[in-house]
């Protein structure tokens, strides 16, 4: 296979969140079965995208942040690393997928494509956050950018994660 053919093939591959529901479908038009499908696809996406190490890192960072918030003399990095090690030493709990009842307001003008963009932007922000690991955050640093699409979805539709 030529390099050009390989690059063309790779360019057509998507590593982001993709729903089986048509991109142009309005979120407000989804029925209960479609909402359940989207929830399950999102569950599967998270399961494939994030490892136990990722989950432990997120939990450890939040645990350390809470500890330092209540005890400013606490060592953020040591607390984070201890929480991470404890988490990694336990067998991950795998919860079976379950749909939960939800509706999208009729006035929501966003589509499946917008929801997919939100998921991709969120993943990008979380991956950037995970790269920091247990490094103590710089209080003067700019906060990591969130997702403008997720903010819009949340404000208009009350939907961020189904």
The 8 nearest C-alpha neighbors of each residue, nearest first, counted from 0:
[[1, 4, 5, 2, 3, 6, 8, 7],
 [0, 2, 4, 3, 5, 6, 7, 8],
 [3, 1, 5, 4, 6, 0, 7, 8],
 [2, 4, 6, 1, 5, 7, 0, 8],
 [3, 5, 7, 1, 2, 6, 8, 0],
 [4, 6, 2, 8, 3, 7, 9, 1],
 [7, 5, 9, 3, 8, 4, 10, 2],
 [8, 6, 4, 10, 5, 9, 3, 11],
 [7, 9, 5, 11, 6, 10, 4, 12],
 [10, 8, 6, 12, 11, 7, 5, 13],
 [11, 9, 7, 12, 8, 6, 13, 5],
 [10, 12, 9, 8, 7, 13, 6, 14],
 [13, 11, 9, 10, 14, 8, 7, 15],
 [12, 14, 15, 11, 10, 16, 17, 9],
 [13, 15, 12, 16, 17, 119, 48, 11],
 [16, 14, 13, 119, 17, 115, 118, 122],
 [15, 17, 115, 119, 118, 44, 18, 14],
 [18, 16, 115, 15, 19, 40, 13, 112],
 [17, 19, 20, 40, 37, 16, 115, 21],
 [18, 20, 21, 17, 37, 40, 36, 22],
 [21, 19, 18, 22, 111, 24, 33, 37],
 [20, 22, 23, 24, 19, 111, 18, 112],
 [23, 21, 112, 111, 24, 20, 110, 18],
 [22, 24, 21, 110, 111, 25, 112, 20],
 [25, 23, 110, 21, 22, 111, 26, 28],
 [24, 26, 110, 28, 27, 109, 23, 111],
 [25, 27, 110, 28, 29, 109, 111, 24],
 [26, 28, 103, 105, 25, 107, 29, 104],
 [29, 27, 25, 26, 30, 24, 105, 103],
 [30, 28, 26, 33, 27, 34, 31, 25],
 [29, 31, 33, 32, 34, 28, 102, 27],
 [30, 32, 34, 33, 35, 29, 100, 102],
 [33, 31, 35, 34, 30, 36, 29, 37],
 [34, 32, 36, 35, 30, 31, 29, 37],
 [35, 33, 37, 31, 36, 32, 29, 38],
 [34, 36, 38, 32, 33, 98, 37, 39],
 [37, 35, 33, 39, 34, 38, 40, 32],
 [36, 38, 40, 34, 35, 39, 41, 33],
 [39, 37, 35, 41, 36, 40, 161, 34],
 [40, 38, 42, 36, 41, 37, 43, 35],
 [41, 39, 37, 43, 42, 38, 44, 36],
 [40, 42, 44, 38, 39, 43, 37, 45],
 [43, 41, 39, 45, 40, 44, 38, 46],
 [44, 42, 46, 40, 41, 45, 39, 47],
 [45, 43, 41, 47, 46, 42, 48, 40],
 [46, 44, 48, 42, 47, 43, 49, 41],
 [45, 47, 43, 44, 48, 49, 42, 50],
 [46, 48, 44, 45, 49, 43, 50, 42],
 [49, 47, 45, 46, 44, 50, 122, 43],
 [48, 50, 53, 45, 46, 47, 51, 54],
 [51, 49, 53, 52, 54, 48, 46, 47],
 [50, 52, 54, 53, 55, 49, 91, 87],
 [51, 53, 55, 50, 54, 56, 87, 49],
 [54, 52, 50, 56, 51, 55, 49, 57],
 [55, 53, 51, 57, 56, 52, 58, 50],
 [54, 56, 52, 58, 83, 53, 57, 86],
 [57, 55, 59, 53, 54, 58, 83, 52],
 [58, 56, 54, 60, 55, 59, 53, 61],
 [57, 59, 55, 61, 56, 60, 62, 54],
 [58, 60, 79, 82, 62, 83, 56, 61],
 [61, 59, 63, 57, 62, 58, 79, 56],
 [60, 62, 64, 58, 59, 63, 65, 57],
 [63, 61, 59, 65, 64, 60, 58, 66],
 [64, 62, 79, 66, 60, 78, 65, 75],
 [63, 65, 61, 67, 66, 62, 68, 60],
 [66, 64, 68, 62, 63, 67, 61, 69],
 [65, 67, 63, 69, 68, 64, 70, 62],
 [66, 68, 70, 71, 64, 69, 73, 65],
 [69, 67, 65, 66, 70, 71, 64, 63],
 [68, 70, 66, 67, 65, 71, 73, 64],
 [71, 69, 67, 72, 73, 68, 66, 65],
 [70, 72, 67, 73, 68, 69, 66, 74],
 [73, 71, 70, 74, 67, 75, 69, 66],
 [74, 72, 67, 71, 70, 75, 66, 78],
 [73, 75, 77, 76, 78, 72, 67, 63],
 [76, 74, 78, 63, 77, 79, 73, 135],
 [75, 77, 79, 78, 133, 74, 135, 80],
 [78, 76, 80, 74, 79, 75, 81, 133],
 [79, 77, 75, 81, 63, 76, 80, 74],
 [80, 78, 59, 63, 76, 82, 77, 81],
 [79, 81, 83, 77, 82, 78, 76, 84],
 [82, 80, 84, 78, 83, 79, 77, 85],
 [83, 81, 59, 85, 79, 80, 84, 86],
 [82, 84, 80, 59, 86, 55, 81, 85],
 [85, 83, 87, 81, 86, 82, 80, 88],
 [86, 84, 88, 82, 83, 87, 81, 89],
 [85, 87, 83, 88, 84, 89, 55, 82],
 [86, 88, 84, 89, 85, 83, 55, 52],
 [89, 87, 85, 86, 84, 90, 83, 91],
 [90, 88, 87, 86, 91, 85, 92, 84],
 [89, 91, 92, 88, 87, 86, 93, 51],
 [92, 90, 89, 93, 51, 87, 86, 88],
 [91, 93, 94, 90, 89, 95, 51, 86],
 [94, 92, 91, 95, 96, 90, 46, 51],
 [93, 95, 92, 96, 97, 91, 42, 46],
 [94, 96, 97, 93, 92, 42, 98, 39],
 [95, 97, 94, 98, 39, 42, 43, 38],
 [98, 96, 99, 95, 39, 35, 38, 94],
 [99, 97, 35, 38, 100, 96, 39, 34],
 [100, 98, 101, 97, 35, 38, 161, 34],
 [99, 101, 98, 102, 31, 35, 34, 161],
 [102, 100, 99, 103, 34, 161, 31, 35],
 [101, 103, 104, 100, 31, 27, 34, 30],
 [102, 104, 27, 156, 105, 26, 101, 107],
 [105, 103, 106, 107, 27, 156, 102, 157],
 [106, 104, 27, 107, 103, 28, 108, 156],
 [107, 105, 104, 108, 27, 156, 155, 103],
 [106, 108, 156, 105, 27, 104, 109, 155],
 [109, 107, 106, 25, 110, 27, 26, 156],
 [110, 108, 107, 25, 26, 113, 152, 111],
 [111, 109, 25, 26, 113, 112, 24, 23],
 [110, 112, 22, 114, 113, 24, 115, 26],
 [113, 111, 22, 115, 110, 114, 116, 23],
 [114, 112, 116, 110, 111, 115, 109, 117],
 [113, 115, 111, 117, 116, 112, 118, 110],
 [116, 114, 112, 118, 113, 117, 16, 111],
 [117, 115, 113, 119, 114, 118, 120, 112],
 [116, 118, 149, 114, 148, 120, 115, 119],
 [117, 119, 121, 115, 116, 120, 122, 16],
 [120, 118, 116, 122, 121, 117, 15, 16],
 [119, 121, 123, 117, 146, 122, 118, 116],
 [122, 120, 124, 118, 123, 119, 146, 117],
 [121, 123, 119, 125, 120, 124, 126, 118],
 [122, 124, 120, 126, 121, 125, 119, 127],
 [125, 123, 121, 127, 122, 126, 145, 128],
 [124, 126, 128, 122, 127, 123, 129, 121],
 [125, 127, 129, 123, 128, 124, 122, 130],
 [128, 126, 124, 130, 125, 129, 123, 131],
 [127, 129, 125, 126, 130, 131, 124, 143],
 [128, 130, 126, 132, 131, 127, 125, 56],
 [131, 129, 127, 132, 128, 126, 125, 133],
 [130, 132, 129, 128, 134, 133, 127, 136],
 [133, 131, 129, 130, 134, 56, 60, 128],
 [132, 134, 76, 79, 135, 60, 80, 131],
 [135, 133, 132, 131, 76, 136, 75, 79],
 [134, 136, 76, 133, 75, 137, 131, 132],
 [137, 135, 138, 134, 140, 131, 133, 139],
 [136, 138, 140, 139, 135, 141, 134, 142],
 [137, 139, 140, 136, 141, 135, 142, 134],
 [140, 138, 137, 141, 136, 142, 135, 143],
 [141, 139, 137, 138, 142, 136, 143, 135],
 [140, 142, 143, 139, 138, 144, 137, 136],
 [143, 141, 144, 140, 145, 139, 138, 137],
 [144, 142, 145, 141, 124, 128, 127, 140],
 [143, 145, 142, 124, 146, 141, 147, 127],
 [146, 144, 124, 143, 147, 121, 120, 149],
 [145, 147, 149, 120, 148, 121, 150, 117],
 [146, 148, 150, 149, 151, 145, 117, 120],
 [147, 149, 151, 117, 146, 150, 152, 116],
 [150, 148, 117, 152, 146, 151, 147, 159],
 [149, 151, 147, 153, 148, 152, 154, 146],
 [150, 152, 148, 154, 149, 153, 155, 147],
 [153, 151, 149, 156, 155, 150, 154, 158],
 [152, 154, 157, 158, 150, 159, 151, 156],
 [153, 155, 151, 152, 157, 156, 150, 158],
 [156, 154, 152, 153, 107, 157, 151, 106],
 [157, 155, 107, 158, 152, 153, 154, 104],
 [156, 158, 153, 154, 155, 152, 159, 103],
 [159, 157, 153, 156, 152, 160, 161, 103],
 [160, 158, 153, 149, 152, 161, 157, 117],
 [161, 159, 158, 118, 38, 41, 114, 149],
 [160, 38, 159, 158, 37, 34, 101, 41]]
